[in-house]
Amino acid sequence: MGDDKKPTSRQVRLDHRQVRVLAHPLRIRLLGALRVKGPATATALAELLGTNTGATSYHLRQLAEVGLVVEDPNLGTGRQRFWRAAHDVTNWETTDFDDDPDARAAIEWIEGDQVRHFAEHAERWFALRHEWSPAWRDVFGMGDFFMTIPSARLASLKVEVEQLLKRYRDEADPGEPGAEQVQVYFAALPMLTDLRLTTPPSEEER
């Protein structure tokens, strides 16, 4: 997420302290809102997220303590404080937290929240898709692809897909006629046990 026109992304690899702070429903929404919509005050964020300014102020300070959000001194006047996301992209590997049960529980909550957000996002799209043009209804949607590969090859695939998505984002012109903001999800999961093949497929079956 972040500004469509930025040529490179400011990235953060979550550390143990950051992941424990981020594993909170309002904090993760605050960070997402700042990345998508840009700098904002606690009051504006409270209105956007349907909460109160006291809550947003407190949780913004918690995020700031671990370097995930920062004050923007170039904005605001007097007592008005604007906050912005310190990074555009959050990265982690699940095994980063194997030695810390609390951090491991936190990252599992964050990953679960991503799944819940995706399900809610998809349901909202299903409810509203009749309002979109046929061209957009055809390109939005989901699909899956089955393959049998080792973990190293899957890691390479993830890197290539990420590079492709970044290239399309960096080359995009938000002012182009017909351009819309879109969110692309990427997931790779093991085949469910009851569907998994007992032997690798032959070359003809691949």
C-alpha positions in Angstrom: 0.0 0.0 0.0 1.0 3.6 -0.2 1.4 6.4 -2.8 1.0 4.9 -6.3 3.7 7.2 -7.7 6.5 6.4 -5.4 9.3 4.7 -7.4 10.4 2.6 -4.5 8.8 1.4 -1.3 10.0 2.2 2.2 9.9 -1.2 3.8 10.1 -2.4 7.3 10.8 -6.0 8.5 8.8 -6.3 11.7 10.8 -6.9 14.8 9.5 -8.7 18.0 8.4 -5.4 19.7 6.7 -4.0 16.6 4.7 -7.2 15.9 3.4 -7.2 19.5 2.3 -3.6 19.2 0.7 -4.0 15.7 -1.4 -7.0 16.7 -4.4 -4.9 17.7 -7.6 -4.3 15.6 -7.5 -0.5 15.8 -3.8 -0.1 15.4 -3.6 -2.3 12.3 -6.5 -0.3 10.8 -4.8 3.0 11.7 -1.6 2.0 10.0 -3.5 0.8 6.9 -5.5 4.1 6.7 -2.4 6.2 6.9 -0.7 4.2 4.1 -3.7 4.4 1.8 -5.0 7.9 2.5 -1.8 9.7 3.6 -1.1 11.9 6.6 -4.1 12.6 8.9 -5.0 13.9 12.4 -6.2 11.6 15.2 -9.6 13.4 14.8 -9.9 12.6 11.1 -8.8 9.0 11.6 -11.4 8.6 14.4 -14.1 9.8 12.0 -12.9 7.6 9.2 -12.7 4.5 11.4 -15.8 5.1 13.5 -14.1 5.5 16.9 -13.2 8.4 19.2 -10.2 10.8 19.1 -8.9 9.6 22.5 -8.6 6.0 21.2 -6.9 7.0 18.0 -4.5 9.4 19.8 -3.5 6.7 22.3 -2.9 4.0 19.7 -1.1 6.3 17.3 1.4 7.0 20.1 1.8 3.3 20.7 2.6 2.8 17.0 5.0 5.8 17.1 6.9 4.3 20.0 8.0 1.4 17.8 8.6 3.5 14.7 5.6 2.4 12.6 4.1 5.9 12.4 5.7 9.3 12.8 4.5 12.9 13.2 4.6 15.0 10.0 6.1 18.4 11.1 5.3 19.9 7.7 1.6 19.7 8.3 -0.7 20.9 11.0 -0.9 24.2 12.9 -1.0 24.9 16.6 -2.3 21.9 18.5 -3.2 20.0 15.3 -0.8 17.0 14.9 -0.6 15.1 11.6 0.6 11.5 11.6 1.9 9.5 8.7 3.0 5.9 8.1 6.8 5.5 8.5 6.8 2.8 5.8 4.8 1.8 2.7 5.3 -2.0 3.1 5.5 -4.3 6.1 7.5 -7.6 5.7 8.1 -10.6 7.9 8.8 -14.2 7.8 6.7 -16.4 10.2 9.9 -18.1 11.4 11.3 -14.7 12.6 9.3 -15.2 15.7 9.8 -18.9 16.5 11.8 -18.1 19.6 9.3 -15.7 21.1 5.8 -17.2 21.9 4.2 -13.8 22.4 5.5 -12.5 19.1 4.5 -15.7 17.4 1.0 -15.4 18.7 0.9 -11.8 17.6 2.0 -12.6 14.0 -0.6 -15.4 13.9 -3.3 -12.9 14.9 -2.1 -10.4 12.2 -2.1 -13.1 9.5 -5.6 -14.2 10.7 -6.8 -10.6 10.5 -5.5 -10.4 6.9 -7.7 -13.4 6.1 -10.7 -11.8 7.8 -10.1 -8.6 6.0 -9.9 -10.4 2.6 -13.2 -12.2 3.3 -14.9 -9.0 4.3 -13.5 -7.2 1.2 -14.7 -10.0 -1.1 -18.2 -9.9 0.4 -18.5 -6.2 -0.1 -17.4 -6.6 -3.7 -20.0 -9.3 -4.3 -22.7 -7.0 -2.9 -21.7 -4.0 -5.1 -20.3 -5.5 -8.3 -23.6 -5.0 -10.2 -22.8 -1.2 -10.0 -19.5 -1.6 -11.9 -19.0 -1.8 -15.7 -18.7 -5.1 -17.5 -15.0 -4.4 -18.1 -14.3 -4.1 -14.4 -16.5 -7.0 -13.4 -14.5 -9.2 -15.8 -11.1 -8.2 -14.5 -11.9 -8.2 -10.8 -12.2 -11.6 -9.1 -10.3 -14.6 -7.8 -8.7 -17.8 -9.1 -6.4 -20.5 -8.1 -3.6 -22.5 -9.6 -2.2 -25.9 -8.5 1.4 -27.0 -8.8 4.0 -29.4 -7.2 7.3 -27.6 -6.4 9.9 -27.4 -3.7 10.0 -24.6 -1.2 12.9 -22.9 -2.9 11.0 -22.7 -6.1 7.9 -21.3 -4.4 10.1 -18.7 -2.7 11.4 -17.7 -6.2 7.9 -17.5 -7.5 6.8 -15.2 -4.7 9.7 -12.8 -5.4 8.9 -12.7 -9.2 5.2 -12.0 -8.6 6.1 -9.2 -6.1 8.5 -7.7 -8.6 5.8 -7.8 -11.3 3.3 -6.2 -9.1 5.7 -3.4 -8.0 6.5 -2.7 -11.7 2.9 -2.3 -12.6 2.3 -0.1 -9.5 5.4 2.1 -10.2 4.5 2.5 -13.9 0.8 3.4 -13.1 -0.5 6.8 -13.8 -3.3 7.5 -11.3 -4.5 10.4 -13.6 -5.1 8.1 -16.5 -8.8 8.1 -17.7 -10.6 5.1 -16.2 -8.0 4.3 -13.6 -9.3 2.9 -10.3 -7.6 2.0 -7.0 -7.3 -1.7 -6.7 -6.0 -4.1 -4.1 -4.2 -7.3 -5.2 -3.9 -10.2 -2.8 -1.4 -13.0 -3.1 -1.5 -16.3 -1.2 0.3 -19.6 -1.4 -1.0 -22.5 0.7 -0.4 -26.2 0.9 -3.0 -28.4 -0.8 -5.6 -29.7 1.5 -4.8 -33.2 2.7 -7.9 -34.8 1.3 -7.1 -33.4 -2.2 -3.3 -33.9 -2.2 -1.9 -36.4 -4.8 -0.3 -39.5 -3.3 2.4 -39.5 -6.0 3.9 -36.6 -8.0 2.2 -36.1 -11.4 4.0 -37.2 -14.5 5.3 -34.7 -17.1 2.2 -35.3 -19.2 -0.1 -34.4 -16.3 1.7 -31.2 -15.3 
